[in-house]
Amino acid sequence: CPAPALLCGLLATVAAVAESSRALPQLSDDIPFRVNWAGTELSLPTTGVLYKEDNYIIMTTVDKEKYKCLLPLIASGNEEEEKDYKGPTPGELLEPLFKQSSCSYRIESYWTYEVCHGKHIRQYHEEKETGQKINIQEYYLGNMIMKNPLSEPGIPTKNIEGQMTPYYPVELGNGTPCSLRQNLPRSSTVMYICHPEAKHEILSVAEVTTCEYEVVILTPLLCNHPKYRFKASPVNDIFCQSLPGSPLKPHNLEQLEKQQEMLKMPFRRVKEEEMLSTKEEKFSSIHKPVAVGSHQLLTVGTTHISKLTDEQLIKEFLSGSYCFHGGVGWWKYEFCYGKYIHQYHEDKESGKTSVVVGTWSKEEHIEWSRKNAARTFYLREDGTQTVRMVSHFYGNGDVCDLTDKPRQVTVKLKCKESDSPHAVTIYMLEPHSCQYILGVESPVICKILDTADEYGLLSVPS
C-alpha cells in the first residue's frame, strides 16, 4: 500500500488526496500510526518520536475539507545497539543446531513433520497394519541447503500473530518430486525467528504454493543478535489540523464515529415480521476459518433464510445444483452431492489448478455399501434409534502418481447441531495416499438423514 492510500486509511475511510506540490515521505505498513485530530492549539510531544515543522502533508477529503498533517520522523530505538554490534552472524549463531544433527518435530492429526536442521524436512505418517510391519507414507519437503543468505543485505520479516517479526531464512530443495508440478522437486524455506524461551520448536508448516512450503522455527539462538530480537512497535501519532474553512474533524469521520457508538449499544432484538420481510431468495453467507481439535475446518455457509428457502436449499443440494465449498489454505474443495468432489486452487497469474478427487456412480456406491456401513445410528433415550451419519463413495478421480490408481473419497454427511441453523462445516483428510475422507457437518443435514435408505441414499423429506 503506497503512502497516500495508507494515510487515507488512517483518515478513517475518508477519501483523501495529497497536494502534488509536496513529495510524500516513505511510509511502511509495518509501522502502526494513529491520527490525532488536533484543535486550534497544537502541542507536540517533547520526548519520544521527533517532529519537524516542514515534515507535513496537505490532505483533502472528498468533501473538499483540507488538513495539514504533521508526520513523525520514524526512528528505531535500538539503532545504536544494532550499529555497534560486532558479534556472530545469524548463521554462526545457528551453527550449533546444524552441527549437532538435532531435529524438531510437530505432530498433527495425521501427519508428523520432522525438521533436521540444515539437512532435511520430512512429512510422514506411520500406520501399523494387522500382522504386518509398520507402513510409512512420507514426503521430503526439502533435502539439502540450496541457499543461505549470509551475504545478502536487509533482514526479511514475517507477520507472526499480528507482529512483523525478523527472521533468518534457510532454503532447502531437492525434495520428493511433485506430480502437480511436472515432477519438480519439493522445496521449503525454513524461517528461524528469535524466541528467548523456545527450544527450537516448529511453530507452523504451510504450503504457500503447490509443493513449496514455509516452516517457522522458534529458537533462542538468534536472540543474541539485536537485529533479530522481538521489537514492540510503538504507535506513531500523525497530528492533523484543519485549515481555514474546514471543520476540526472531517464530517464523514464524525458520522462514522457516531455509527460505531450506536453499534456498542445493546443489540435490539429484530422483530419476527422484519425478518420475514426479507426477500426469500436472498441470504447472507459468512466464510470464516475455525479450528476444531487439530483439524482446520471452514464454515462455508451461515445463512438466515425462511423455512421455504430452507426446503428449496435442501432440494437444490440433493439435486446437485447447490454445491458446498470449503478448505483452508492453498487448496479449496467443491462438493456437489451426487456429482463430484474437486480439489482446486485459483491463481491470478497461472489460472485454476483442479484435481478430480472423486465422481459419483450410484452403482459403484451401492457395491461399496454392501461391504461398508453406509449408515451410522444413534440410540435415543426413549430406546428408538435415528441416523447420525451416512457415508457415500465417490471413485474414478484423477489417477494418482503415487499409486497409479484413480483417486477416491468417502463423503461423511453428519448431523451437527449449531447455534446457526444453516452453518455448514467442510474438511478434508487423507488417511491413505490419494484416498480421502470429506467431512460435511450441518444442522441442515439433520433434516434429511432419516430419509436415508439401506444404501445411505437420501431423498427430500415428505
Sine and cosine of phi, psi and omega as CSV:
sin_phi,cos_phi,sin_psi,cos_psi,sin_omega,cos_omega
0.00,0.00,0.87,-0.50,0.00,-1.00
-0.94,0.34,0.23,-0.97,-0.08,-1.00
-0.84,0.55,-0.69,0.73,0.00,-1.00
-0.86,0.51,-0.68,0.73,-0.01,-1.00
-0.91,0.41,-0.60,0.80,0.02,-1.00
-0.88,0.47,-0.72,0.70,-0.01,-1.00
-0.92,0.39,-0.58,0.82,0.06,-1.00
-0.87,0.49,-0.65,0.76,0.05,-1.00
-0.89,0.45,-0.65,0.76,0.00,-1.00
-0.92,0.39,-0.44,0.90,0.05,-1.00
-0.99,0.14,0.39,0.92,0.15,-0.99
0.83,0.57,0.85,0.52,0.09,-1.00
0.92,0.39,0.14,0.99,0.09,-1.00
-0.99,0.17,0.90,-0.44,-0.04,-1.00
-0.91,0.42,0.84,-0.54,-0.07,-1.00
-0.69,-0.72,0.48,-0.88,0.03,-1.00
-0.75,-0.66,0.46,-0.89,0.00,-1.00
-1.00,-0.10,0.58,-0.81,0.07,-1.00
-0.91,0.41,0.70,-0.72,-0.13,-0.99
-0.94,0.33,-0.18,0.98,-0.05,-1.00
-0.96,0.27,-0.22,0.97,-0.02,-1.00
-0.87,-0.50,0.65,-0.76,0.04,-1.00
-0.99,0.17,0.65,-0.76,0.00,-1.00
-0.99,0.17,0.64,-0.77,0.11,-0.99
-0.96,0.28,0.36,-0.93,0.03,-1.00
-0.97,0.23,0.87,-0.49,0.05,-1.00
-0.86,-0.50,0.44,-0.90,-0.03,-1.00
-0.86,-0.51,0.63,-0.78,0.07,-1.00
-0.94,0.35,-0.25,0.97,0.00,-1.00
-0.96,0.28,-0.30,0.96,-0.07,-1.00
-0.97,-0.23,0.83,-0.56,-0.02,-1.00
-0.98,0.22,0.65,-0.76,0.04,-1.00
-0.82,-0.57,0.33,-0.94,0.06,-1.00
-0.62,-0.79,0.76,-0.65,0.02,-1.00
-1.00,0.09,0.80,-0.60,0.02,-1.00
-0.93,-0.36,0.92,-0.38,-0.05,-1.00
-1.00,0.10,0.99,-0.11,-0.07,-1.00
-0.97,0.22,0.50,-0.86,0.06,-1.00
-0.99,0.11,-0.44,-0.90,0.00,-1.00
-0.92,0.38,-0.51,0.86,0.02,-1.00
-0.98,-0.18,0.89,-0.45,-0.01,-1.00
-0.96,-0.28,0.87,-0.49,0.01,-1.00
-0.89,-0.46,0.94,-0.33,-0.05,-1.00
-0.99,0.12,0.52,-0.85,0.04,-1.00
-0.90,0.43,0.58,-0.81,-0.02,-1.00
-1.00,-0.09,-0.18,0.98,0.03,-1.00
-0.81,-0.59,0.25,-0.97,0.03,-1.00
0.99,0.13,-0.73,-0.68,-0.05,-1.00
-0.92,0.39,0.66,-0.75,-0.04,-1.00
-1.00,-0.03,0.44,-0.90,0.06,-1.00
-0.76,-0.65,0.56,-0.83,0.12,-0.99
-0.82,-0.57,0.57,-0.82,-0.09,-1.00
-0.88,0.47,-0.51,0.86,-0.05,-1.00
-1.00,0.01,0.02,1.00,0.01,-1.00
-0.99,-0.14,0.96,0.28,-0.05,-1.00
-0.67,-0.74,0.15,-0.99,0.05,-1.00
-0.61,-0.79,0.60,-0.80,0.06,-1.00
-1.00,-0.08,0.85,-0.53,-0.01,-1.00
-0.94,-0.34,0.65,-0.76,0.00,-1.00
-0.82,-0.58,0.81,-0.59,0.00,-1.00
-0.99,0.14,0.13,-0.99,0.03,-1.00
-0.90,0.44,-0.35,0.94,0.04,-1.00
-1.00,-0.03,0.26,0.96,0.04,-1.00
0.91,0.42,0.40,0.92,0.10,-1.00
-0.99,0.11,0.70,-0.71,-0.09,-1.00
-0.90,-0.43,0.64,-0.77,-0.03,-1.00
-0.66,-0.75,0.65,-0.76,0.12,-0.99
-0.99,-0.12,0.90,-0.44,-0.10,-1.00
-0.93,-0.37,0.88,-0.47,-0.01,-1.00
-1.00,0.05,0.83,-0.55,-0.09,-1.00
-0.99,-0.14,0.56,-0.83,0.02,-1.00
-0.98,0.21,0.44,-0.90,0.13,-0.99
-1.00,0.03,0.96,-0.29,-0.11,-0.99
-0.97,0.26,0.79,-0.61,0.04,-1.00
-0.55,-0.83,0.53,-0.85,0.01,-1.00
-1.00,0.02,0.69,-0.73,0.00,-1.00
-0.95,0.32,-0.24,0.97,-0.06,-1.00
-0.94,-0.33,0.32,0.95,-0.08,-1.00
-0.87,0.50,-0.68,0.74,-0.05,-1.00
-0.91,0.42,-0.69,0.73,0.00,-1.00
-0.89,0.45,-0.67,0.74,0.00,-1.00
-0.92,0.39,-0.61,0.79,-0.02,-1.00
-0.92,0.40,-0.61,0.79,-0.07,-1.00
-1.00,0.08,-0.07,1.00,-0.08,-1.00
-0.92,0.39,0.81,-0.59,0.00,-1.00
-0.82,-0.57,0.25,0.97,-0.09,-1.00
-0.98,0.17,-0.24,-0.97,-0.03,-1.00
-0.89,0.45,0.47,-0.88,0.09,-1.00
-0.95,0.31,0.29,-0.96,0.03,-1.00
-0.85,0.52,-0.59,0.81,0.05,-1.00
-0.89,0.45,-0.63,0.77,0.03,-1.00
-0.94,0.35,-0.58,0.82,0.04,-1.00
-0.91,0.41,-0.55,0.84,-0.02,-1.00
-1.00,0.05,-0.12,0.99,-0.08,-1.00
-0.82,0.57,-0.62,0.78,0.05,-1.00
-0.83,0.55,-0.59,0.81,0.03,-1.00
-0.88,0.47,-0.68,0.73,-0.07,-1.00
-0.96,0.27,-0.56,0.83,-0.06,-1.00
-0.98,0.20,-0.49,0.87,-0.07,-1.00
-0.99,0.15,-0.05,1.00,-0.06,-1.00
0.82,0.57,0.64,0.77,-0.02,-1.00
-0.99,0.10,0.50,-0.87,-0.01,-1.00
-0.78,-0.62,0.52,-0.85,0.08,-1.00
-0.89,-0.46,0.48,-0.88,-0.07,-1.00
-0.75,-0.66,0.54,-0.84,0.13,-0.99
-0.71,-0.71,0.86,-0.52,-0.04,-1.00
-0.97,-0.23,0.84,-0.54,0.06,-1.00
-0.91,-0.41,-0.13,-0.99,-0.14,-0.99
-0.87,0.50,-0.60,0.80,-0.01,-1.00
-0.85,-0.53,-0.74,0.67,-0.07,-1.00
-1.00,-0.03,0.50,-0.86,0.22,-0.98
-0.91,-0.43,0.70,-0.71,0.00,-1.00
-0.95,-0.32,0.74,-0.67,-0.02,-1.00
-0.85,-0.53,0.88,-0.48,0.06,-1.00
-0.92,-0.38,0.96,-0.29,0.12,-0.99
-0.99,-0.12,0.96,-0.27,-0.28,-0.96
-0.84,0.54,0.81,-0.58,0.01,-1.00
0.98,0.19,0.00,1.00,-0.08,-1.00
-0.86,-0.51,-0.88,0.47,-0.01,-1.00
-0.37,-0.93,0.26,-0.97,0.15,-0.99
-0.80,-0.60,0.81,-0.58,-0.06,-1.00
-0.81,-0.58,0.69,-0.73,0.09,-1.00
-0.91,-0.42,0.85,-0.53,-0.10,-1.00
-0.54,-0.84,0.30,-0.95,0.07,-1.00
-0.64,-0.76,0.79,-0.61,0.02,-1.00
-0.98,-0.22,0.71,-0.71,-0.02,-1.00
-0.66,-0.75,0.82,-0.57,-0.01,-1.00
-0.99,-0.12,0.91,-0.41,0.02,-1.00
-1.00,0.04,0.53,-0.85,-0.06,-1.00
-0.85,0.53,0.83,-0.55,0.05,-1.00
0.95,0.31,0.16,0.99,0.00,-1.00
-0.79,-0.61,0.17,-0.99,0.03,-1.00
-0.97,0.26,0.16,-0.99,-0.03,-1.00
-0.92,0.39,0.77,-0.64,0.05,-1.00
-0.99,-0.12,0.81,-0.59,-0.03,-1.00
-0.92,-0.39,0.83,-0.56,0.12,-0.99
-0.97,-0.24,0.85,-0.53,-0.12,-0.99
-0.57,-0.83,0.44,-0.90,0.13,-0.99
-0.70,-0.72,0.64,-0.77,0.14,-0.99
-0.99,-0.10,0.87,-0.49,-0.01,-1.00
-1.00,0.08,-0.11,0.99,0.05,-1.00
0.01,-1.00,0.61,-0.79,-0.16,-0.99
-0.78,-0.63,-0.19,0.98,0.00,-1.00
-0.32,-0.95,0.47,-0.88,0.00,-1.00
-0.94,0.34,0.83,-0.56,0.02,-1.00
-0.99,-0.13,-0.55,0.84,-0.14,-0.99
-0.45,-0.89,0.76,-0.64,0.02,-1.00
-0.75,-0.66,0.97,-0.22,-0.24,-0.97
-0.97,0.23,0.85,0.53,0.00,-1.00
-0.92,0.39,-0.56,0.83,-0.11,-0.99
-0.98,-0.18,-0.03,1.00,-0.06,-1.00
-0.98,0.18,0.69,-0.72,0.03,-1.00
-0.97,0.26,0.41,-0.91,0.06,-1.00
0.99,0.13,0.45,-0.89,0.00,-1.00
-0.87,-0.49,0.87,-0.48,0.00,-1.00
-0.95,0.32,0.38,-0.92,0.03,-1.00
-0.77,-0.63,0.39,-0.92,0.04,-1.00
-0.68,-0.74,0.60,-0.80,0.03,-1.00
-0.97,0.25,0.96,-0.29,0.04,-1.00
-0.93,-0.36,0.95,-0.31,0.01,-1.00
0.78,0.62,0.73,0.69,0.09,-1.00
1.00,0.09,-0.01,1.00,-0.03,-1.00
-0.87,-0.50,0.83,-0.56,0.06,-1.00
-0.93,0.38,0.91,-0.42,-0.17,-0.99
-0.88,-0.48,0.77,-0.64,0.04,-1.00
-0.94,0.35,0.57,-0.82,0.02,-1.00
-0.62,-0.78,0.34,-0.94,0.05,-1.00
-0.94,-0.35,0.91,-0.42,-0.09,-1.00
-1.00,-0.02,0.63,-0.78,0.15,-0.99
-0.78,-0.63,0.83,-0.55,-0.07,-1.00
-0.99,-0.17,0.76,-0.65,0.04,-1.00
-0.87,-0.49,0.74,-0.67,0.00,-1.00
-0.83,-0.56,-0.31,-0.95,0.07,-1.00
0.87,0.49,0.60,0.80,0.04,-1.00
-0.99,0.13,-0.18,-0.98,0.02,-1.00
-0.86,0.50,0.71,-0.70,0.00,-1.00
-0.83,0.56,0.59,-0.81,-0.05,-1.00
-0.96,-0.27,0.90,-0.44,-0.06,-1.00
-0.92,0.39,-0.44,0.90,-0.02,-1.00
-0.99,0.15,-0.09,1.00,0.03,-1.00
-0.76,-0.65,0.78,0.63,0.06,-1.00
0.79,0.61,0.63,0.78,0.04,-1.00
0.88,0.48,0.40,0.92,0.14,-0.99
-0.92,0.39,0.53,-0.85,-0.03,-1.00
-0.94,0.34,0.57,-0.82,0.10,-0.99
-0.91,0.41,0.46,-0.89,0.02,-1.00
-0.56,-0.83,0.37,-0.93,-0.05,-1.00
-0.60,-0.80,0.47,-0.88,0.20,-0.98
-0.93,-0.36,0.88,-0.48,0.05,-1.00
-1.00,-0.06,0.84,-0.54,-0.05,-1.00
-0.96,-0.29,0.94,-0.35,0.03,-1.00
-1.00,-0.02,0.83,-0.56,0.02,-1.00
-0.81,-0.58,0.46,-0.89,-0.05,-1.00
-0.96,0.27,0.74,-0.67,0.18,-0.98
-0.51,-0.86,0.93,-0.36,-0.15,-0.99
-0.85,0.53,-0.51,0.86,-0.09,-1.00
-0.98,-0.22,0.12,0.99,-0.07,-1.00
-0.99,0.15,0.25,-0.97,0.05,-1.00
-0.78,-0.63,0.72,0.70,0.04,-1.00
0.90,0.43,0.59,0.81,0.00,-1.00
-0.95,0.31,0.44,-0.90,0.15,-0.99
-1.00,0.08,0.92,-0.38,0.00,-1.00
-0.97,0.23,-0.66,0.75,-0.05,-1.00
-0.34,-0.94,0.43,-0.90,0.14,-0.99
-0.76,-0.66,0.82,-0.58,-0.05,-1.00
-0.69,-0.73,0.66,-0.75,0.10,-0.99
-1.00,-0.02,0.98,-0.20,-0.13,-0.99
-0.99,0.16,-0.56,0.83,0.21,-0.98
-0.66,-0.75,0.09,-1.00,-0.07,-1.00
-0.83,0.56,0.89,-0.45,0.06,-1.00
0.89,0.45,0.38,0.93,0.16,-0.99
-0.83,-0.56,0.75,-0.66,-0.24,-0.97
-0.80,-0.59,0.39,-0.92,0.15,-0.99
-0.84,-0.55,0.80,-0.61,0.00,-1.00
-0.86,-0.51,0.83,-0.56,-0.01,-1.00
-0.97,-0.23,0.82,-0.57,-0.01,-1.00
-0.91,-0.42,0.77,-0.63,0.10,-1.00
-1.00,-0.04,0.80,-0.60,-0.03,-1.00
-0.59,-0.81,0.61,-0.79,0.06,-1.00
-0.99,0.16,-0.24,0.97,-0.11,-0.99
-0.89,0.45,-0.60,0.80,-0.03,-1.00
-0.95,0.30,-0.29,0.96,-0.10,-0.99
-0.93,0.37,-0.21,0.98,0.06,-1.00
-0.98,0.22,-0.17,0.99,0.03,-1.00
-0.98,-0.21,0.86,-0.51,-0.10,-0.99
-0.87,0.49,-0.46,0.89,-0.04,-1.00
-0.97,0.23,-0.21,0.98,-0.02,-1.00
-0.95,-0.31,0.03,1.00,0.02,-1.00
-0.96,0.27,0.48,-0.88,0.06,-1.00
-0.91,0.42,0.75,-0.66,0.03,-1.00
-0.84,-0.55,0.80,-0.60,0.10,-0.99
-0.97,0.25,0.81,-0.59,-0.03,-1.00
-0.99,0.13,0.89,-0.46,0.05,-1.00
-0.95,0.32,0.47,-0.88,0.07,-1.00
-0.99,0.11,0.81,-0.59,-0.03,-1.00
-0.99,-0.16,0.79,-0.61,-0.03,-1.00
-0.99,0.14,0.68,-0.73,0.20,-0.98
-0.94,-0.33,0.86,-0.51,-0.05,-1.00
-0.99,-0.12,0.87,-0.49,-0.03,-1.00
-0.91,-0.42,0.80,-0.59,0.05,-1.00
-0.91,-0.42,0.68,-0.74,0.01,-1.00
-0.95,0.30,0.61,-0.79,0.08,-1.00
-1.00,0.00,0.32,-0.95,-0.06,-1.00
-0.76,0.64,0.73,-0.68,0.01,-1.00
1.00,-0.04,-0.05,1.00,-0.01,-1.00
-0.90,-0.44,0.54,-0.84,0.03,-1.00
-0.93,0.37,0.28,-0.96,-0.01,-1.00
-0.87,0.50,-0.51,0.86,0.00,-1.00
-0.68,-0.73,0.62,-0.78,-0.01,-1.00
-0.82,0.58,0.63,-0.78,-0.05,-1.00
-0.86,0.51,-0.70,0.72,-0.02,-1.00
-0.88,0.47,-0.58,0.81,0.02,-1.00
-0.93,0.38,-0.64,0.77,0.06,-1.00
-0.85,0.53,-0.71,0.71,0.00,-1.00
-0.90,0.43,-0.66,0.75,0.01,-1.00
-0.89,0.46,-0.68,0.73,0.00,-1.00
-0.90,0.43,-0.59,0.81,0.05,-1.00
-0.91,0.42,-0.65,0.76,0.03,-1.00
-0.89,0.45,-0.64,0.77,0.02,-1.00
-0.90,0.43,-0.60,0.80,0.05,-1.00
-0.90,0.43,-0.62,0.78,0.02,-1.00
-0.91,0.41,-0.59,0.81,0.01,-1.00
-0.92,0.39,-0.42,0.91,0.02,-1.00
-0.97,0.26,-0.31,0.95,0.02,-1.00
-0.93,0.36,0.41,-0.91,0.03,-1.00
-0.80,0.60,0.76,-0.65,-0.04,-1.00
-0.93,0.37,0.85,-0.53,-0.05,-1.00
-0.98,0.22,0.57,-0.82,-0.02,-1.00
-0.93,0.37,0.79,-0.62,0.01,-1.00
-0.97,0.26,0.76,-0.64,-0.02,-1.00
-0.93,0.38,0.53,-0.85,-0.06,-1.00
-0.87,0.49,-0.61,0.79,-0.02,-1.00
-0.93,0.38,-0.47,0.88,0.05,-1.00
-0.94,0.34,-0.62,0.79,0.03,-1.00
-0.90,0.43,-0.66,0.75,-0.05,-1.00
-0.94,0.33,-0.36,0.93,-0.02,-1.00
-0.97,0.24,-0.25,0.97,0.03,-1.00
-0.92,0.40,0.68,-0.74,0.00,-1.00
-0.88,0.48,0.75,-0.67,-0.12,-0.99
-0.92,0.39,-0.46,0.89,-0.05,-1.00
-0.98,0.18,-0.08,1.00,0.01,-1.00
-0.94,-0.33,0.67,-0.74,0.10,-1.00
-0.48,-0.88,0.43,-0.90,-0.02,-1.00
-1.00,-0.06,0.52,-0.86,0.02,-1.00
-0.77,-0.64,0.75,-0.66,-0.01,-1.00
-0.92,-0.39,0.83,-0.56,0.04,-1.00
-0.96,-0.26,0.94,-0.35,-0.09,-1.00
-0.64,-0.77,0.85,-0.53,0.05,-1.00
-0.95,0.30,0.70,-0.71,0.04,-1.00
-0.75,-0.66,0.41,-0.91,0.02,-1.00
-0.94,-0.35,0.80,-0.60,0.07,-1.00
-0.84,-0.54,0.93,-0.38,-0.12,-0.99
0.88,0.47,-0.79,-0.61,0.01,-1.00
-0.96,-0.28,0.10,0.99,0.01,-1.00
-1.00,0.01,0.69,-0.72,0.15,-0.99
-1.00,0.07,0.87,-0.49,-0.04,-1.00
-0.88,-0.47,0.27,-0.96,0.04,-1.00
-0.70,-0.71,0.84,-0.55,0.12,-0.99
-0.98,0.19,0.92,-0.39,-0.15,-0.99
-0.98,-0.22,-0.12,0.99,0.05,-1.00
-0.40,-0.92,0.95,-0.30,0.13,-0.99
-0.90,-0.44,0.97,-0.26,-0.16,-0.99
-0.88,-0.47,0.36,-0.93,0.05,-1.00
-0.75,-0.66,1.00,0.01,-0.12,-0.99
-0.73,-0.68,0.29,-0.96,-0.07,-1.00
-0.98,0.22,0.14,-0.99,-0.01,-1.00
-0.88,0.48,-0.58,0.81,-0.01,-1.00
-0.89,0.45,-0.71,0.71,0.02,-1.00
-0.92,0.39,-0.55,0.83,0.03,-1.00
-0.87,0.49,-0.73,0.68,0.03,-1.00
-0.89,0.46,-0.64,0.77,0.03,-1.00
-0.89,0.45,-0.65,0.76,0.00,-1.00
-0.88,0.48,-0.69,0.73,0.01,-1.00
-0.89,0.46,-0.69,0.73,0.01,-1.00
-0.88,0.47,-0.70,0.72,-0.02,-1.00
-0.93,0.36,-0.59,0.81,0.04,-1.00
-0.90,0.43,-0.73,0.68,-0.03,-1.00
-0.94,0.35,-0.39,0.92,0.05,-1.00
-1.00,0.09,-0.16,0.99,0.01,-1.00
1.00,0.07,0.05,1.00,-0.01,-1.00
-1.00,0.06,-0.30,0.95,0.09,-1.00
-0.94,-0.35,0.92,-0.39,-0.09,-1.00
-0.97,-0.26,0.57,-0.82,0.08,-1.00
-1.00,-0.06,0.61,-0.79,0.07,-1.00
-0.85,-0.53,0.61,-0.79,0.00,-1.00
-0.35,-0.94,0.01,-1.00,0.01,-1.00
0.86,-0.50,0.62,-0.78,0.01,-1.00
-0.85,-0.52,0.73,-0.68,0.04,-1.00
0.99,-0.16,-0.57,-0.82,-0.13,-0.99
-0.92,0.40,-0.73,0.69,-0.07,-1.00
-1.00,-0.08,0.65,-0.76,0.12,-0.99
-0.89,-0.46,0.29,-0.96,-0.04,-1.00
-0.77,-0.64,0.63,-0.78,0.09,-1.00
-0.86,-0.51,0.83,-0.56,-0.01,-1.00
-0.87,-0.49,0.92,-0.40,0.07,-1.00
-0.93,-0.38,0.94,-0.35,-0.10,-0.99
-0.83,0.55,0.75,-0.66,0.03,-1.00
0.95,0.30,0.22,0.98,0.00,-1.00
-0.76,-0.65,-0.94,0.34,-0.10,-1.00
-0.25,-0.97,0.20,-0.98,0.21,-0.98
-0.79,-0.61,0.82,-0.57,0.04,-1.00
-0.91,-0.42,0.57,-0.82,0.16,-0.99
-0.93,-0.37,0.78,-0.62,-0.11,-0.99
-0.53,-0.85,0.34,-0.94,0.13,-0.99
-0.67,-0.74,0.72,-0.70,0.02,-1.00
-0.95,-0.32,0.74,-0.67,-0.01,-1.00
-0.72,-0.70,0.69,-0.73,-0.05,-1.00
-0.89,0.47,-0.58,0.81,-0.07,-1.00
-1.00,0.07,-0.76,0.65,-0.10,-1.00
-1.00,-0.10,-0.03,1.00,0.03,-1.00
0.99,0.11,-0.49,-0.87,-0.10,-1.00
-0.97,-0.26,0.80,-0.59,0.13,-0.99
-0.98,-0.21,0.83,-0.56,-0.10,-1.00
-0.74,-0.67,0.66,-0.76,0.05,-1.00
-0.81,-0.59,0.78,-0.62,0.07,-1.00
-0.99,0.16,0.93,-0.38,-0.03,-1.00
-0.99,0.14,-0.59,0.81,0.00,-1.00
-0.18,-0.98,0.47,-0.88,0.07,-1.00
-0.80,-0.60,0.42,-0.91,-0.12,-0.99
-1.00,0.05,0.71,-0.70,0.19,-0.98
-0.65,-0.76,0.90,-0.44,-0.05,-1.00
-0.86,0.51,-0.66,0.75,-0.03,-1.00
-0.90,0.43,-0.70,0.71,-0.01,-1.00
-0.91,0.41,-0.61,0.79,0.02,-1.00
-0.91,0.42,-0.69,0.72,0.00,-1.00
-0.88,0.48,-0.65,0.76,0.04,-1.00
-0.89,0.46,-0.67,0.74,0.03,-1.00
-0.90,0.44,-0.63,0.77,-0.06,-1.00
-0.94,0.34,-0.30,0.95,0.05,-1.00
-0.95,0.32,-0.37,0.93,-0.02,-1.00
-0.95,-0.32,-0.23,0.97,-0.04,-1.00
-0.77,-0.64,0.41,-0.91,0.00,-1.00
-0.97,0.25,0.92,-0.39,0.02,-1.00
-0.99,0.13,-0.38,0.93,0.01,-1.00
-0.80,-0.60,0.64,-0.77,0.11,-0.99
-0.88,-0.47,0.75,-0.67,-0.08,-1.00
-0.95,-0.32,0.32,-0.95,0.17,-0.98
-0.67,-0.75,0.59,-0.81,-0.14,-0.99
-1.00,0.02,0.81,-0.59,0.05,-1.00
-0.98,0.18,0.20,-0.98,0.00,-1.00
-0.91,0.42,-0.46,0.89,-0.03,-1.00
-0.99,0.10,0.09,1.00,0.05,-1.00
1.00,-0.07,-0.21,0.98,0.06,-1.00
-0.99,0.14,0.30,-0.95,0.01,-1.00
-0.86,-0.51,0.44,-0.90,0.02,-1.00
-0.69,-0.72,0.38,-0.92,0.00,-1.00
-0.97,0.25,0.79,-0.61,0.00,-1.00
-0.99,-0.16,-0.51,0.86,-0.06,-1.00
-0.38,-0.93,0.57,-0.82,0.16,-0.99
-0.85,-0.52,0.52,-0.86,-0.01,-1.00
-0.86,-0.52,0.72,-0.70,-0.01,-1.00
-0.83,-0.56,0.59,-0.81,-0.03,-1.00
-0.98,-0.21,0.78,-0.62,0.09,-1.00
-0.85,-0.53,0.92,-0.40,-0.02,-1.00
-0.93,-0.38,-0.29,-0.96,0.09,-1.00
0.83,0.56,0.65,0.76,0.12,-0.99
-0.99,0.17,-0.12,-0.99,0.05,-1.00
-0.88,0.47,0.55,-0.84,-0.04,-1.00
-0.91,0.41,0.72,-0.70,-0.02,-1.00
-1.00,0.02,0.79,-0.62,-0.02,-1.00
-0.92,0.39,-0.43,0.90,-0.04,-1.00
-0.98,0.22,-0.52,0.85,-0.07,-1.00
-0.90,-0.43,-0.20,0.98,-0.10,-0.99
0.86,0.52,0.44,0.90,0.05,-1.00
-0.81,-0.58,0.38,-0.93,0.03,-1.00
-0.90,0.43,0.60,-0.80,0.11,-0.99
-0.90,0.43,0.45,-0.89,0.04,-1.00
-0.51,-0.86,0.42,-0.91,-0.07,-1.00
-0.60,-0.80,0.63,-0.78,0.15,-0.99
-0.98,-0.21,0.87,-0.49,0.01,-1.00
-1.00,-0.05,0.82,-0.57,0.02,-1.00
-0.94,-0.33,0.94,-0.33,0.02,-1.00
-1.00,-0.08,0.88,-0.48,-0.17,-0.99
-0.80,-0.60,0.64,-0.77,0.09,-1.00
-0.97,0.23,0.80,-0.60,0.01,-1.00
-0.64,-0.77,0.91,-0.42,0.02,-1.00
-0.95,0.33,0.53,-0.85,-0.03,-1.00
-0.43,-0.91,0.41,-0.91,0.09,-1.00
-0.91,0.42,-0.47,0.88,0.06,-1.00
-0.99,-0.16,0.95,-0.30,-0.19,-0.98
-0.91,0.42,-0.24,0.97,-0.01,-1.00
-0.87,-0.49,0.40,0.92,0.05,-1.00
-0.96,0.28,0.62,-0.78,0.04,-1.00
-0.79,-0.61,0.80,-0.61,0.01,-1.00
-0.91,-0.42,0.77,-0.64,-0.02,-1.00
-0.81,-0.59,0.70,-0.71,0.10,-0.99
-0.54,-0.84,0.44,-0.90,-0.03,-1.00
-0.86,-0.52,0.71,-0.70,0.09,-1.00
-0.84,-0.55,0.43,-0.90,0.03,-1.00
-0.78,-0.63,0.98,0.17,-0.04,-1.00
-0.93,0.38,-0.44,0.90,0.07,-1.00
-0.72,-0.70,0.35,-0.94,-0.02,-1.00
-0.82,0.57,0.88,-0.47,0.07,-1.00
0.87,0.49,0.35,0.94,0.16,-0.99
-0.86,-0.51,0.90,-0.43,-0.23,-0.97
-0.91,-0.42,0.31,-0.95,0.19,-0.98
-0.83,-0.56,0.83,-0.56,0.07,-1.00
-0.96,-0.29,0.91,-0.41,0.04,-1.00
-1.00,-0.04,0.78,-0.62,0.05,-1.00
-0.79,-0.61,0.91,-0.42,-0.09,-1.00
-0.81,-0.59,0.72,-0.70,-0.03,-1.00
-0.19,-0.98,0.49,-0.87,0.16,-0.99
-0.90,0.45,-0.47,0.88,0.03,-1.00
-0.87,0.49,-0.62,0.79,-0.02,-1.00
-0.91,0.40,-0.47,0.88,0.03,-1.00
-0.85,0.53,-0.50,0.87,-0.08,-1.00
-0.97,0.25,-0.29,0.96,-0.11,-0.99
-0.87,-0.50,-0.13,0.99,-0.07,-1.00
-0.89,0.46,-0.61,0.79,-0.04,-1.00
-0.94,0.35,-0.12,0.99,0.07,-1.00
-1.00,0.06,-0.08,1.00,-0.07,-1.00
-0.90,0.44,0.72,-0.69,0.07,-1.00
-1.00,0.04,-0.18,-0.98,-0.08,-1.00
-0.89,0.45,-0.36,0.93,0.04,-1.00
-1.00,-0.09,0.06,1.00,-0.03,-1.00
0.99,0.15,0.12,0.99,-0.02,-1.00
-0.97,0.23,0.68,-0.74,-0.13,-0.99
-0.97,-0.22,0.35,-0.94,0.07,-1.00
-0.60,-0.80,0.25,-0.97,-0.02,-1.00
-0.94,0.35,0.76,-0.65,0.01,-1.00
-0.85,0.53,0.64,-0.77,-0.01,-1.00
-0.99,0.16,0.00,0.00,0.00,0.00
